[in-house]
Amino acid sequence: MDNAQIGKNWPELREKLLEKYPELTAEDLAYEIGQEAELLKRLQEKLRKNRAEVDYILSLMG
């Protein structure tokens, strides 16, 4: 999923991530425009997934 799609769909993606991964916190899911790389890195670390896996998860949800 590209950065523009993350920003456009973030509220919906955030809710879906919280449902599927209750271990995620508000801090893990904090998003600011232009800070997509930091968000993806936090998700990788928290979910113990690589970038491709996180992108895949987001694409399925979005």
Helices and strands as residue ranges (DSSP letters): H 3-20, H 36-47, H 51-61
